[in-house]
């Protein structure tokens, strides 16, 4: 069931020059398929402030440039960069930079505590083990606050996103030049700034390299939207008020906003940017934080290792049994259908809600989801209103857990079917995702290789949005009618976990119980970061925080 867009209202007016660019724009979709992340430790506040002042003119803002996929985001104001640069800070990083205690006390508890110490909430702790022993070397001390004193704690995150040379598939030379500049600034600080090492298990690399998966095209290379399991990724993202010019907002909001009386409308700006009203019409953090936090946000940085070999072997073992139960004789159709039932989408991104079986998927004329506005709109504009038990798209599948859309609402007391409308429960859990894969995974890849995705999860409230989704919807199954069964794709689970794929009751067939699911995705590191506005970055660089 598709729905229409709500009548346009006046979109929020955002201060684009004050907002860092990776909040409003998913760089990977906009012609920046390469990337590199660096972590900096600061042992001297003045050196850290000088470092920020040096980088400040290079920070990429949300001011519009020509967009590859959507034409112009309104009036083009700046030249499209070869490499973007953005900055974010841990709580301990703000301490190291000399932020006053009065302001530090205004930050939310989950940010102060940090992601590693909240591993049990997030499902990152593998059943009682100390979580950071399973993480990359660079993250292994994030659960010990004492490391702020001994140079082992991450303070500043620098994210670089790069255009690509299509002839070679390599990043443009400006990426290495900018990386070298950052290294030189740190090496010239007399030990006061350190580029942290160890972005792999036991490794000594000082950065995390990123790359979209590439395919050969016209004698060169082109970036794809695929991730290592084989799914087309990053099709839908929430649309919030003011994020786009009005004409583009009306196009993008279908399927990506909130449902109001069966029509799509943009979410409140304050769900993703601080200093604006959220869906409760509140500005939750006030006082002296308001001027410092406005136009900033929080991110959960997650390095997610994909166990691709385990995923492929499990499909090889179970797809024939699944095909037998669901009466799918073609082994290719059985495998593709089982993949779709786990993810909630077919491998090209087409949703099960619109294309519920293999024949419908093959017969569809769904365009490439990377091709532009209409493709994205068509692949996102659906609800689960006509699939209450999940016979089309299982309620416990990955995408339906992550965004239940019009499900999870109250049942009418008179026994009638509920209308297709959104719920506050869903609207207040939406997340912006900014991710690029790392590593390569060829058909002969081994389990030990480095291959997965680095994802930056953007939200105004880490606890209400990210942590709730991760704990309640990914790693607990009550809202998905799945008991204690976790998300079949990314959930943490004990050995011999199961996943039930419902069948259409009208066909009189039994559901398929997919048993002995391996751990497909493992967290290899991460932290919570505050992404300041450009104004707040200026304050940090000068060591002068507005006390009002």
Backbone torsions as a table, in degrees:
resi	resn	phi	psi	omega
1	UNK	NA	122.0	176.1
2	UNK	-101.1	157.8	-179.9
3	UNK	-131.6	168.4	-174.7
4	UNK	-98.7	176.5	-179.9
5	UNK	-93.0	144.3	178.2
6	UNK	-68.5	155.2	177.2
7	UNK	-54.9	140.0	-175.5
8	UNK	-66.8	138.2	169.4
9	UNK	-108.0	-174.6	177.6
10	UNK	-80.2	117.6	-178.2
11	UNK	-68.7	152.2	179.1
12	UNK	-62.3	144.4	179.6
13	UNK	-94.2	112.2	-177.9
14	UNK	-100.3	146.3	-179.3
15	UNK	-88.3	82.3	-169.0
16	UNK	-59.1	-36.1	-178.2
17	UNK	-72.1	-11.3	-179.7
18	UNK	-102.3	-3.6	-175.2
19	UNK	-108.8	133.3	175.9
20	UNK	-66.6	144.2	-167.7
21	UNK	-70.0	-25.2	-176.5
22	UNK	-77.8	-0.3	176.0
23	UNK	-82.0	-52.3	-177.4
24	UNK	-82.1	-25.2	-172.3
25	UNK	-119.5	128.0	171.4
26	UNK	-85.0	99.1	-172.0
27	UNK	-57.2	-36.0	-177.8
28	UNK	-58.9	-30.8	179.3
29	UNK	-81.7	-13.7	-170.6
30	UNK	-110.1	29.2	174.3
31	UNK	89.9	21.3	176.4
32	UNK	-123.7	72.9	-173.0
33	UNK	-81.4	-6.1	179.8
34	UNK	-111.8	156.0	179.9
35	UNK	-161.8	171.5	179.8
36	UNK	-159.1	128.8	178.3
37	UNK	-114.1	137.3	177.4
38	UNK	-125.7	146.7	175.6
39	UNK	-115.1	133.5	-177.4
40	UNK	-117.7	134.1	171.4
41	UNK	-102.1	136.5	-177.3
42	UNK	-115.3	120.1	177.3
43	UNK	-105.8	-5.7	178.6
44	UNK	-139.1	120.8	-173.7
45	UNK	-61.3	-42.1	-179.0
46	UNK	-65.1	-39.8	176.5
47	UNK	-63.2	-39.2	177.5
48	UNK	-64.8	-39.9	179.6
49	UNK	-67.9	-39.1	176.1
50	UNK	-63.3	-40.0	177.6
51	UNK	-58.6	-45.8	179.4
52	UNK	-64.8	-41.5	179.1
53	UNK	-60.4	-37.1	-180.0
54	UNK	-67.8	-39.9	-177.0
55	UNK	-83.1	-18.9	-172.2
56	UNK	-53.3	-43.0	179.8
57	UNK	-66.4	-16.3	-178.0
58	UNK	-94.1	-8.7	-176.5
59	UNK	-67.7	131.9	-178.5
60	UNK	-82.9	126.9	179.8
61	UNK	-100.6	-178.3	179.9
62	UNK	-87.9	6.0	176.6
63	UNK	-59.4	137.7	-167.6
64	UNK	-68.4	140.4	165.3
65	UNK	-127.2	173.2	178.5
66	UNK	-65.0	130.3	-176.0
67	UNK	-100.3	136.1	-179.3
68	UNK	-62.1	-40.2	-172.1
69	UNK	-94.9	-25.3	-171.0
70	UNK	-125.0	21.8	-178.2
71	UNK	69.9	-127.9	-180.0
72	UNK	-101.1	131.3	170.8
73	UNK	-78.2	70.5	-174.7
74	UNK	75.3	-153.5	-178.8
75	UNK	-71.6	128.0	179.6
76	UNK	-76.3	124.0	-174.3
77	UNK	-111.4	-26.0	-176.9
78	UNK	-133.7	158.9	177.3
79	UNK	-73.7	142.5	178.7
80	UNK	-65.8	124.3	-176.6
81	UNK	-77.4	158.5	171.7
82	UNK	-76.8	-35.6	179.8
83	UNK	-137.2	133.8	174.1
84	UNK	-94.6	152.9	177.3
85	UNK	-136.3	131.3	177.5
86	UNK	-140.4	153.4	-173.9
87	UNK	-123.3	144.9	174.5
88	UNK	-148.2	161.1	-170.1
89	UNK	-137.5	138.2	170.2
90	UNK	-77.1	169.9	176.0
91	UNK	-60.8	-42.1	179.2
92	UNK	-68.1	-26.6	174.8
93	UNK	-67.4	-40.1	177.6
94	UNK	-64.8	-37.3	175.2
95	UNK	-62.1	-46.5	-178.1
96	UNK	-61.6	-29.0	-179.6
97	UNK	-86.0	-0.6	175.0
98	UNK	85.2	23.7	177.2
99	UNK	-65.1	133.5	-176.7
100	UNK	-59.4	148.0	-179.1
101	UNK	-60.1	-37.3	179.9
102	UNK	-57.5	-38.4	179.2
103	UNK	-78.1	-41.0	178.8
104	UNK	-57.1	-35.1	-177.7
105	UNK	-69.0	-14.7	179.9
106	UNK	-82.9	-14.0	-177.9
107	UNK	-73.9	150.3	-178.2
108	UNK	-66.9	152.1	-173.8
109	UNK	-58.0	-40.3	-175.5
110	UNK	-66.2	-34.4	176.5
111	UNK	-69.4	-41.4	178.9
112	UNK	-62.4	-44.1	-177.8
113	UNK	-70.5	-40.7	177.4
114	UNK	95.0	157.7	-172.1
115	UNK	-66.5	-40.2	-175.4
116	UNK	-63.5	-37.8	-179.5
117	UNK	-76.3	-8.5	178.2
118	UNK	-110.2	26.8	-175.6
119	UNK	-61.9	-36.0	-179.6
120	UNK	-66.9	-34.8	176.9
121	UNK	-65.4	-39.4	-172.6
122	UNK	-87.1	-9.4	-175.2
123	UNK	77.5	21.6	178.7
124	UNK	-90.0	-18.9	-179.4
125	UNK	-86.1	114.7	-176.3
126	UNK	-72.6	78.4	172.3
127	UNK	57.4	55.7	170.2
128	UNK	98.9	-14.4	-179.8
129	UNK	-76.9	152.5	176.3
130	UNK	-63.6	119.8	-166.9
131	UNK	-62.1	-41.3	-170.9
132	UNK	-72.0	-13.5	174.2
133	UNK	-67.7	-19.4	179.0
134	UNK	-92.5	-2.7	-171.8
135	UNK	-99.2	166.4	175.0
136	UNK	-59.5	154.4	-175.1
137	UNK	-53.6	-38.6	-174.6
138	UNK	-66.5	-20.8	-177.4
139	UNK	-105.7	0.0	-167.1
140	UNK	-73.1	-5.0	-179.4
141	UNK	-116.4	13.2	-175.9
142	UNK	-73.4	-14.0	179.1
143	UNK	-97.3	13.2	178.7
144	UNK	-125.6	101.4	-176.8
145	UNK	-58.0	-22.4	-179.9
146	UNK	-64.3	-18.8	-176.8
147	UNK	-70.1	-10.0	174.6
148	UNK	-63.0	-20.7	-177.7
149	UNK	-93.9	-16.6	-171.2
150	UNK	-119.4	20.3	171.8
151	UNK	80.0	10.5	-176.7
152	UNK	-105.1	-0.5	-176.3
153	UNK	-100.6	138.5	177.5
154	UNK	-74.7	130.9	-179.6
155	UNK	-114.3	-45.3	-177.3
156	UNK	-123.9	131.9	172.4
157	UNK	-103.9	124.9	174.6
158	UNK	-111.6	119.4	178.4
159	UNK	-109.1	126.4	177.6
160	UNK	-116.2	128.7	175.3
161	UNK	-121.6	135.1	-166.8
162	UNK	-126.5	145.6	166.1
163	UNK	-70.3	170.7	-172.4
164	UNK	-127.8	146.5	170.7
165	UNK	-81.9	110.2	-175.1
166	UNK	-65.8	-20.8	-179.3
167	UNK	-72.1	-34.5	-175.7
168	UNK	-112.6	-19.3	-174.3
169	UNK	79.5	8.2	180.0
170	UNK	-93.5	156.3	173.5
171	UNK	-65.1	158.1	177.5
172	UNK	-65.8	153.7	-176.2
173	UNK	-58.5	-24.8	-178.3
174	UNK	-61.7	-24.6	178.4
175	UNK	-66.1	-47.2	178.5
176	UNK	-66.3	-36.6	179.3
177	UNK	-63.6	-42.3	179.5
178	UNK	-69.5	-37.9	176.9
179	UNK	-62.5	-43.2	179.3
180	UNK	-62.5	-40.7	178.4
181	UNK	-60.1	-42.8	179.3
182	UNK	-65.6	-43.3	177.5
183	UNK	-60.6	-42.3	-178.3
184	UNK	-66.3	-39.5	177.8
185	UNK	-60.5	-40.1	-179.3
186	UNK	-73.7	-43.0	-178.3
187	UNK	-67.5	-24.7	178.9
188	UNK	-88.4	6.5	-175.9
189	UNK	-91.0	1.6	-178.3
190	UNK	68.9	34.0	178.2
191	UNK	83.9	3.5	-179.3
192	UNK	-82.6	-20.4	175.7
193	UNK	-128.5	134.1	-177.6
194	UNK	-130.6	128.2	169.7
195	UNK	-79.2	117.1	-173.8
196	UNK	-74.9	147.7	-176.7
197	UNK	-115.1	159.5	173.9
198	UNK	106.7	46.1	179.7
199	UNK	-85.7	37.1	172.4
200	UNK	-163.9	169.3	-179.0
201	UNK	-66.4	110.5	179.5
202	UNK	73.8	6.5	-175.8
203	UNK	-81.1	169.5	178.9
204	UNK	-121.1	13.2	179.5
205	UNK	-70.1	143.4	-176.3
206	UNK	-100.1	12.0	176.6
207	UNK	-154.5	160.4	175.8
208	UNK	-103.6	109.1	178.2
209	UNK	-79.5	144.1	-178.0
210	UNK	-130.0	148.5	175.3
211	UNK	-160.1	132.6	168.0
212	UNK	-60.5	153.1	174.9
213	UNK	-72.2	134.7	-171.9
214	UNK	-107.3	155.7	171.9
215	UNK	-133.1	148.3	178.6
216	UNK	-72.0	137.0	-176.5
217	UNK	-155.3	123.1	176.3
218	UNK	52.7	44.4	178.2
219	UNK	77.6	3.0	179.3
220	UNK	-136.1	-144.7	-177.2
221	UNK	-133.3	146.4	175.1
222	UNK	-131.7	143.8	178.4
223	UNK	-75.8	142.4	174.4
224	UNK	-110.4	169.4	176.2
225	UNK	-97.3	16.2	-177.0
226	UNK	-81.6	153.6	168.1
227	UNK	-114.4	178.9	-166.4
228	UNK	-68.3	-23.8	177.3
229	UNK	-75.9	-15.7	178.2
230	UNK	108.2	4.4	179.2
231	UNK	-90.3	144.2	167.9
232	UNK	-73.1	127.0	-171.2
233	UNK	-112.5	170.1	171.4
234	UNK	59.2	45.7	179.4
235	UNK	-85.7	-44.2	-176.1
236	UNK	-121.9	144.5	176.3
237	UNK	-143.8	150.2	178.7
238	UNK	-59.3	146.6	174.1
239	UNK	-111.9	126.6	-179.4
240	UNK	-121.7	161.3	-172.7
241	UNK	-60.2	126.3	178.5
242	UNK	90.7	-6.9	-176.5
243	UNK	-65.8	-35.6	-178.9
244	UNK	-128.4	159.7	166.7
245	UNK	-57.4	156.5	-169.1
246	UNK	-56.1	-42.3	-176.9
247	UNK	-64.9	-41.9	178.2
248	UNK	-71.4	-34.2	177.6
249	UNK	-60.8	-40.7	179.3
250	UNK	-64.4	-32.9	176.4
251	UNK	-74.7	-45.7	-171.8
252	UNK	-77.7	-22.0	-170.3
253	UNK	-73.2	-23.9	-178.2
254	UNK	-63.6	115.1	-178.9
255	UNK	86.5	-13.4	-175.0
256	UNK	-117.8	-4.7	177.7
257	UNK	-100.4	-141.6	176.5
258	UNK	-116.0	152.4	178.7
259	UNK	-91.2	124.2	178.5
260	UNK	-127.3	105.8	-178.1
261	UNK	60.4	34.4	178.2
262	UNK	83.5	5.0	178.5
263	UNK	-122.0	152.4	-176.7
264	UNK	-87.3	136.4	176.6
265	UNK	-139.7	154.6	-179.7
266	UNK	-68.5	148.6	174.6
267	UNK	-71.5	162.8	179.1
268	UNK	-67.7	141.3	-178.2
269	UNK	-57.5	-37.3	-175.5
270	UNK	-68.7	-4.7	172.5
271	UNK	-74.4	-17.6	-174.8
272	UNK	-130.2	-23.5	177.6
273	UNK	-121.0	136.0	178.4
274	UNK	-76.0	148.7	178.0
275	UNK	93.6	4.9	179.6
276	UNK	-125.1	154.5	176.5
277	UNK	-62.3	140.2	177.2
278	UNK	-97.4	-166.6	-177.0
279	UNK	-65.1	-18.5	175.1
280	UNK	-91.1	6.1	-176.4
281	UNK	59.3	37.0	178.9
282	UNK	-122.5	152.1	167.9
283	UNK	-111.1	94.8	-162.7
284	UNK	-65.7	-33.6	-177.8
285	UNK	-104.5	117.8	-174.0
286	UNK	-121.1	-156.2	179.3
287	UNK	69.1	-149.6	-175.0
288	UNK	-69.1	-14.8	178.4
289	UNK	-72.0	-22.5	-171.5
290	UNK	-61.2	-45.4	-179.1
291	UNK	-72.4	-33.2	-179.8
292	UNK	-77.2	-37.1	-174.9
293	UNK	-86.1	-22.4	-175.6
294	UNK	-54.5	136.1	-178.9
295	UNK	70.5	8.6	171.3
296	UNK	-103.2	-176.0	178.2
297	UNK	-163.5	-176.0	176.5
298	UNK	-117.9	151.5	172.4
299	UNK	-132.1	145.1	167.8
300	UNK	-101.2	112.8	178.0
301	UNK	-86.4	123.1	-176.0
302	UNK	-130.5	123.1	169.3
303	UNK	-98.3	112.8	-174.9
304	UNK	-111.7	108.7	177.6
305	UNK	-78.4	128.4	179.7
306	UNK	-100.0	121.9	178.6
307	UNK	-85.0	76.7	-170.7
308	UNK	-65.6	-39.8	-179.1
309	UNK	-62.9	-44.3	178.2
310	UNK	-62.0	-38.8	179.3
311	UNK	-64.1	-46.2	-178.5
312	UNK	-66.2	-42.7	-179.8
313	UNK	-64.9	-40.3	-179.7
314	UNK	-63.8	-40.8	176.5
315	UNK	-63.8	-41.5	178.1
316	UNK	-58.4	-40.2	-176.1
317	UNK	-75.7	-37.2	-169.7
318	UNK	-101.7	-22.9	-177.3
319	UNK	-59.2	-39.2	176.8
320	UNK	-61.9	-40.8	178.4
321	UNK	-67.1	-40.2	176.9
322	UNK	-61.1	-45.4	179.0
323	UNK	-60.2	-37.6	179.3
324	UNK	-66.1	-42.9	-179.3
325	UNK	-68.0	-38.2	-177.2
326	UNK	-95.0	9.0	176.8
327	UNK	57.9	45.9	176.2
328	UNK	-112.2	104.0	-173.4
329	UNK	-77.3	-34.6	-178.0
330	UNK	-70.6	119.7	-177.6
331	UNK	-63.1	-33.4	177.6
332	UNK	-66.4	-43.6	178.9
333	UNK	-64.1	-38.8	179.7
334	UNK	-64.8	-44.6	-179.3
335	UNK	-64.8	-47.2	-179.6
336	UNK	-63.1	-39.4	-179.5
337	UNK	-67.3	-40.6	179.0
338	UNK	-64.9	-40.7	175.4
339	UNK	-58.4	-44.3	-179.2
340	UNK	-65.0	-38.2	-179.9
341	UNK	-67.6	-24.8	176.1
342	UNK	-78.2	-45.4	-174.6
343	UNK	-85.1	-28.3	-172.3
344	UNK	90.5	-4.0	177.9
345	UNK	-139.1	155.6	172.2
346	UNK	-73.4	169.7	-173.7
347	UNK	-64.3	-23.3	177.1
348	UNK	-90.2	4.6	177.5
349	UNK	98.5	-11.5	179.6
350	UNK	-63.7	130.1	-174.9
351	UNK	-76.7	143.8	174.2
352	UNK	-60.4	-29.7	-179.8
353	UNK	-60.2	-29.2	179.2
354	UNK	-99.8	-28.7	-177.8
355	UNK	-130.5	82.9	-166.2
356	UNK	-75.6	-13.2	179.0
357	UNK	-140.9	171.3	-173.4
358	UNK	-60.9	-41.3	-179.2
359	UNK	-63.9	-42.3	178.9
360	UNK	-64.3	-37.3	179.0
361	UNK	-65.4	-46.8	-179.5
362	UNK	-65.1	-34.6	-177.1
363	UNK	-80.6	-12.3	-176.6
364	UNK	-70.3	155.9	175.4
365	UNK	-109.4	30.5	-179.0
366	UNK	-58.6	124.5	179.8
367	UNK	-73.1	166.6	176.1
368	UNK	-55.8	124.9	-175.2
369	UNK	-67.7	-5.1	176.4
370	UNK	-97.7	4.9	-168.1
371	UNK	-88.2	-15.0	178.1
372	UNK	152.8	-167.8	-172.2
373	UNK	-59.5	-51.2	-172.7
374	UNK	-63.2	-39.1	179.1
375	UNK	-62.5	-47.2	179.6
376	UNK	-62.0	-42.6	-178.7
377	UNK	-62.4	-45.1	-177.2
378	UNK	-67.1	-33.8	-178.3
379	UNK	-81.7	-7.7	-179.5
380	UNK	-113.8	-16.3	-171.5
381	UNK	-87.3	81.5	178.8
382	UNK	-156.7	165.5	173.2
383	UNK	-133.5	176.9	178.0
384	UNK	-108.0	19.1	-174.9
385	UNK	-56.8	-40.3	-175.7
386	UNK	-93.9	15.0	-178.8
387	UNK	-135.6	59.5	-171.7
388	UNK	-66.6	-26.5	-178.3
389	UNK	-102.5	-1.6	176.6
390	UNK	81.1	26.6	178.7
391	UNK	-73.6	-25.5	172.0
392	UNK	-84.4	-64.0	180.0
393	UNK	-117.8	110.7	-176.6
394	UNK	-53.6	137.1	-179.0
395	UNK	-59.9	-31.8	-177.4
396	UNK	-90.4	6.8	178.4
397	UNK	-69.7	164.2	-171.7
398	UNK	-60.3	-53.9	-174.6
399	UNK	-69.1	-30.4	-179.9
400	UNK	-75.4	-29.9	172.8
401	UNK	-68.4	-44.6	-174.6
402	UNK	-68.4	-30.3	177.8
403	UNK	-146.1	89.3	-176.8
404	UNK	-68.6	-7.1	178.5
405	UNK	55.1	-112.8	-175.0
406	UNK	-96.1	13.6	174.2
407	UNK	-95.4	179.3	-177.3
408	UNK	69.6	12.5	176.3
409	UNK	-88.0	170.3	179.2
410	UNK	-69.5	144.0	175.9
411	UNK	-83.0	134.7	178.4
412	UNK	-59.6	140.6	-177.2
413	UNK	-69.8	-20.8	-178.8
414	UNK	-87.1	3.7	176.8
415	UNK	84.0	-0.1	178.3
416	UNK	-76.7	164.3	178.9
417	UNK	-70.4	138.8	176.6
418	UNK	-67.6	152.4	177.7
419	UNK	-76.9	160.5	178.2
420	UNK	-78.7	94.0	-179.4
421	UNK	-144.7	153.9	-179.7
422	UNK	-76.4	175.5	179.1
423	UNK	-132.7	152.7	176.4
424	UNK	-60.6	-35.0	-179.9
425	UNK	-56.1	-42.9	179.5
426	UNK	-78.8	-44.7	-175.1
427	UNK	-60.0	-28.7	-176.7
428	UNK	-96.3	14.5	178.1
429	UNK	-123.0	11.1	-174.8
430	UNK	-74.8	150.0	-174.8
431	UNK	-135.8	138.6	168.1
432	UNK	-86.5	135.9	-179.0
433	UNK	-117.8	127.6	177.5
434	UNK	-124.2	98.9	-172.8
435	UNK	-137.0	148.9	173.2
436	UNK	-138.6	140.3	177.8
437	UNK	-65.7	162.6	169.1
438	UNK	-129.6	151.6	178.8
439	UNK	74.7	173.2	177.6
440	UNK	-122.7	152.1	-178.3
441	UNK	-142.0	86.5	179.4
442	UNK	-75.9	169.7	179.7
443	UNK	-56.2	-27.4	-179.7
444	UNK	-97.6	19.9	-177.3
445	UNK	-64.0	154.6	176.8
446	UNK	-105.9	164.9	-179.2
447	UNK	-66.4	-24.8	-174.0
448	UNK	-79.8	-11.5	-175.9
449	UNK	-68.0	160.8	176.6
450	UNK	-89.5	106.2	177.0
451	UNK	-155.9	126.1	-178.8
452	UNK	-179.3	-148.8	-178.6
453	UNK	-139.6	139.8	169.8
454	UNK	-97.8	121.0	-177.3
455	UNK	-122.8	132.9	173.1
456	UNK	-104.8	114.6	-178.3
457	UNK	-98.9	116.1	-171.3
458	UNK	-103.1	129.6	178.1
459	UNK	-163.9	159.0	178.9
460	UNK	-80.2	-25.5	-179.7
461	UNK	-129.7	108.4	178.8
462	UNK	-62.7	-37.7	-176.7
463	UNK	-76.7	-48.7	-175.3
464	UNK	-71.7	-32.5	-176.3
465	UNK	-99.3	-71.4	-174.4
466	UNK	-66.7	-51.1	-175.0
467	UNK	-66.6	-37.8	176.7
468	UNK	-61.4	-49.4	-179.2
469	UNK	-59.8	-45.4	-177.0
470	UNK	-66.1	-41.1	-177.3
471	UNK	-79.1	-51.3	-170.4
472	UNK	-84.8	-37.0	-174.2
473	UNK	-99.7	-33.0	179.3
474	UNK	-84.7	-47.1	-171.3
475	UNK	-108.9	10.7	175.5
476	UNK	-145.1	139.6	-167.0
477	UNK	-109.3	9.5	-173.5
478	UNK	-61.0	-47.1	-178.2
479	UNK	-67.5	-17.5	177.8
480	UNK	-101.4	13.0	-177.9
481	UNK	55.7	36.4	-175.4
482	UNK	-121.7	14.9	178.4
483	UNK	58.9	-126.3	179.0
484	UNK	-95.2	6.5	177.8
485	UNK	-70.2	133.0	-176.1
486	UNK	-92.8	174.8	176.7
487	UNK	-52.6	125.1	-173.9
488	UNK	-68.1	-17.1	-177.6
489	UNK	-99.7	-48.9	-172.5
490	UNK	-118.4	-0.8	-176.3
491	UNK	-72.3	151.1	172.2
492	UNK	-82.7	133.8	-175.6
493	UNK	-147.8	154.8	175.0
494	UNK	-77.1	169.4	175.5
495	UNK	-58.6	150.2	177.9
496	UNK	64.3	29.5	175.4
497	UNK	-69.0	160.3	-177.2
498	UNK	-128.1	168.3	175.5
499	UNK	-149.0	125.8	-175.3
500	UNK	-100.4	124.9	177.0
501	UNK	-102.8	108.6	-176.4
502	UNK	-68.8	153.9	174.8
503	UNK	-108.0	161.8	176.7
504	UNK	-70.3	117.9	-178.7
505	UNK	-58.0	-28.1	-178.4
506	UNK	-66.5	-21.3	179.9
507	UNK	-87.9	-9.5	178.7
508	UNK	66.4	30.3	-178.7
509	UNK	-108.2	156.2	179.0
510	UNK	-80.3	153.0	172.4
511	UNK	-69.2	164.2	176.3
512	UNK	-103.3	127.4	177.3
513	UNK	-98.7	106.4	177.7
514	UNK	-83.8	108.9	-173.5
515	UNK	-106.9	169.3	176.8
516	UNK	55.1	45.8	177.7
517	UNK	-68.2	125.2	173.0
518	UNK	-70.6	173.7	172.9
519	UNK	-82.6	106.7	-175.3
520	UNK	-80.6	-32.0	-176.2
521	UNK	-131.5	134.6	178.5
522	UNK	-129.0	138.7	175.7
523	UNK	-76.1	129.6	179.5
524	UNK	-113.3	8.1	177.0
525	UNK	151.0	171.1	177.5
526	UNK	148.9	176.5	-179.7
527	UNK	-165.4	167.7	173.0
528	UNK	-92.6	135.9	-179.3
529	UNK	-129.8	148.0	170.8
530	UNK	-98.6	128.9	178.4
531	UNK	-103.9	101.6	-175.8
532	UNK	-74.7	161.1	168.9
533	UNK	-71.5	171.0	176.3
534	UNK	-64.3	-36.8	176.9
535	UNK	-62.7	-43.3	179.8
536	UNK	-68.0	-36.1	174.8
537	UNK	-60.8	-39.8	177.3
538	UNK	-62.5	-42.8	177.2
539	UNK	-60.2	-45.9	179.8
540	UNK	-60.3	-41.6	-176.1
541	UNK	-67.7	-28.2	-178.9
542	UNK	-93.9	-13.6	-176.2
543	UNK	71.5	22.7	-179.3
544	UNK	-123.2	109.0	-179.6
545	UNK	-106.2	128.1	-179.3
546	UNK	-57.1	118.5	-176.4
547	UNK	-84.4	-1.4	-173.9
548	UNK	-78.5	NA	NA
